């Protein structure tokens, strides 16, 4: 049985495409048979089948042999494209080379990480993958990061949700001690806070950066029978130190965030008078890109940036 006997009337497969491409390239049944290691009658029968499928003669006799029809010239380009696509599909994925890639990566992250984490990711990417592009997507209460990860609009999301979606892959990045931030001018900036101070003071709080987010701070307080007095809710974490510098308010946050601003601005960190669990940040990604070499590289890079964060000793209350 010849290969063509197994094909339906209008079915094209790789064999037929390769015969079509070779016929149009060689413009000869005999040379096509030699090149493909087939008999001349088999190639003649395949040409007949291709004519039935396409409704065109494909090759016709000319002065010096066979020449393609106009439709045949069009089919040659289509056959080349189709065979190239099939080869790419069957070919194993190539190794990812960050030094030469021009890929655009899409990272979702809250602006909480803007000051002390995201710049380090950009620095490392510029050094290791100078031709790559990075698009950082903001996380807001209207963000549907689950859909964006599934549809490929995002490669990775970094956050600290209390209950991350179970169907996503997760990798811990870093834990952070919870501390309080005050403006340097605050009368308690050097004395520290008592529980009474903390519960009576006006608090700054961030707006949720995802619709499913529950505040770890407020949940921990509620479990201990406490509730803070939130007077102002801010849409951007970058506003926090500047509001603290001008008010008598307090902000409860992770130490990495607070330490960054205390290094450059008149901001003081003080221990929290309430015992909070450590904040845990991690990266999330969808199964669709779990084995993709480029996204695997990006996940490793982000993990390395997290591992390089300074190890801050526990903040102790000052004497006096």
N, C-alpha and C positions, 0 to 999 in steps of 0.2 A: 504494500500500500504506500503510495507516495504521500508526502506531507500534506498536499492540497486536498486529499480525499477526506481529511478529518475536519475540514472547515465548513461552516455554514455559508449560505449564499452571500451574506453581507458582513461577514466577520473578518476583521483584520487582526493579525497577531504579529509578533516580532519576526517570524519567518517571512511572512508575506511582505512586510515592510522592508526587510533586508533585500529580498529579491527585487522589489520595486526600485529601491534605491540603486542597486547594482545595475539593473537593466538600464535605468536612465543615465547612469554614470558611464557605463561601458558602451551603451547603444548597440548591444550585440547579445543575442541569445547564447551563442557559442562561448564568447568570452565570459559572460555571466556564469555559465555552467562551470567553466574551468575555475573561476575565482571562488565560487562557493562550494566546489567539490561535488556538484550534482551532475546528473546526466542531462544532455540537451533536451530530450523529450520531457523530462520533469520540469525544466525551466519553461519550455514552451507551454506546457499545461498550466503552470503557475501564471504565466502572462495572460493566458486565456481567462483564468479565474479573476485576475486583477482587472481585466477589461470588463468582466461582468459586474464586479463590485463597484467600479468607478463610473461605468457607463461611458468610457472613453477608450479610444484605441491605444493611447499612451505612447506607443512607438509606431511609426509608419515608415514605409520604404522611401528612401531618398536617392539622389544621384549616386552617392558613394556609400550606401549602406542605410541603416535605420536612423531616423531622427525623431526626437520627441515632439509630440503635439504641443499646442499652447497649454492645454490642460496638463500634459506631461511635465512641462517645465515648472508649473505651479506645484505639482505633486512631488517633484524632486525636493523642493525647499521644505515642504511639509514633512516628507519622509525623513529628511536630515534632522529636523527639529524633534520629531517623535522618537527617533532612535537615540538621539542625545538625551532626551528626557528619560527614556527607559534605562539607559546606561547609568544615569545618575541615581535612579531609584534603586537599581540593583547593586550599586557600588557601596561598600561600607562607608560610614561617616568618616570624614577626614579628621585627622588630629587637629585640635584647635591650637593656633599659634598666636598668643596675645601680642607678640612683637609686630606682627604683620596684619592683624585683623583691622577691618574698618567697620565692624559691626556696631550698631546702636543698641546699647543696653538701657532697659527701662526699670527704674528702681522706685518703689513707693516708700515714703518715709515721712514721719511727722516732723514738723519744724523744731521739735524738742531737740533733735539730733543735729541741728544746723551748726551749732557753735563748736562742739567738741568731737563729733564723729564723722559727719559727712565730708568736711574738708579733708580729712585723712584718707577717705575713700577716693576722692578726686585726685589727691596727690599721688596715691599709689597707682591709680589707673593711668595717669599721665606718664608715670615712670615706666610701667610695665607694658602698657598698651597704648602708645602715643597716637595711633591712628584710630582708636576706638572713640565712639561718642557715648556720652552718658546723659540720659534725660531723667532728672529726679522729679517725680510726680508728688505734689503735695497730698497729704492725707487730711481730709476734712470729714465732717459729719455726713456729708452727702456722697462721699466716696464709696463706690461699690468695688472694693478691692478683690472680693471673691470672684466676681464676674470678670474683672480685668485680668486676673491671673489665669482664669480658665480660657479666656479668649486670646491670650497672648499680648494684651495691651501692657501688662506688667510682667517682668521676669521674676522679680523678687520683691517682697514687702518686708520691711523691718518695723517692729513695733513691740509693745508690751501689754497686749490684751490679757486679761485675767483668764479667759477661757478661749484659746485659739481654736478655730474650726478643726475638727478631728480629721477631715478628709484631706487636709493639706499636710505636706511635709514640713517639719519644724527642726530647727537647729539652734540651740541656745548660743547667745553671743557674749553677754556679760550680765552680772548682777550688780546692783548698786544700792548702797546704804541710803535710807531716807533721812534727809536733814531739813532744816528750816533756813530760809534766806531772809535777811533784813537789810534795809538801807543802813549804811555806815553811820548815819546821823541818828538812828533810832536809839532811845534811851536804854533799851535792853540789848543792844547789839554786842556789848562786851560783858554784860551780866549773865546772859542766857535766859531761857524761858522756863517758867514753871508750867505745870499742867493748867493752873488757873489762868495764867497769862494766855496760854495757847487757845483755850476755849473762849476767852472773852475778847481776844483781839480780832480786828477785821482781817479777813483772809482774801488773798488773790487766788483765783483758780483758773485753770485752762479750760477752754471749750473742748468738748470731746472731739477727737480726730477720727472717729469712726462711729457709725450709728449703733454698733453693737458694744461699744466700749462702756464699761462700768468703772467708776473711779475706784482704784485700789485704795486710795487714801480714805475716801468716805466710807467704803465698805469696812475697812479695818477699824475706823473710829466707831461705826455702828455696832460692830461685834463686841466692842468694849463699853458700849453704852454711852458714847460721846457723839457730839455733832459740832462741827466747826461753823463759824459765822462767816459765810462767803458773802463779801460785799461787792466784789468786782470779778467779772469773768472776762478773760482776755482771749482774743482769737489767735494771737501769735505769741509764742514763747519768748521771742526776741524783745517783746515789750516789757517783760517782767522786771529786769533789773532797773529800768528807767522809771517805772512806776514806784518801785521800792525806794529809790533814791529821793523821791519827792513826797513820800507818804509815811504813815505809821503802820503800814500793813505787813503781813507775813506771807511767805510763799513756801509751801511744803513740796519738796521735789527730791530728785536723786542727787547724790553728792557730785558726780561727774559734771552735771550741768551747773550746779552752784559753784564748784571750785573753779570752773573756767571763768565765770564772771567776777568772782572774788579776786582773781589774779589781776584783772585789768581795771575794775571799777570799784568805787567806794561801797562795796557790798560785803556783808558779814555772813558767814555760815555759823549756825549754832546747832547743837544737838537737839533732836526732837524730844520733847518731854513725853511723847506717846510712843509706845513700842509698835513699830510697823514692820511687816515682812519686807525683805529686800525686793526692790524692783528688778524684774527679770526681763531682759530684752532678748529677742530672738529674730531669726529670719524665717519667712514662710515662702513656700513655692508650691506650684501645682505639679501633679504627676506628669502632665504633658511635656514638661521640660526637665524632668528629674534626671534623665540620662543624657541630656544634651551637653556635649563637651564645653561649649562656650559658657553656658549658665553654671555648669559645675565649677569652671574656673572662677567665675564671678563670686560664687558662694564661698569658695576657698579664700579669695581675696578679702571679702568682707569679714570672714572669720579671723583672718590674720590682723586686720585693722583693729578688731575688737580685742584680740589678744595683746596688742601693743598699747592699749589704754593704760595710763598710769595706775599702779596699785596703790590706792589711797588708804592710809591707816584709819582706823575707826576714829571718828570725831568725838573727842572727850570734852565734857564741860570744863570751862576755865575756873580756876579757884578764885575766890574773892568777888 
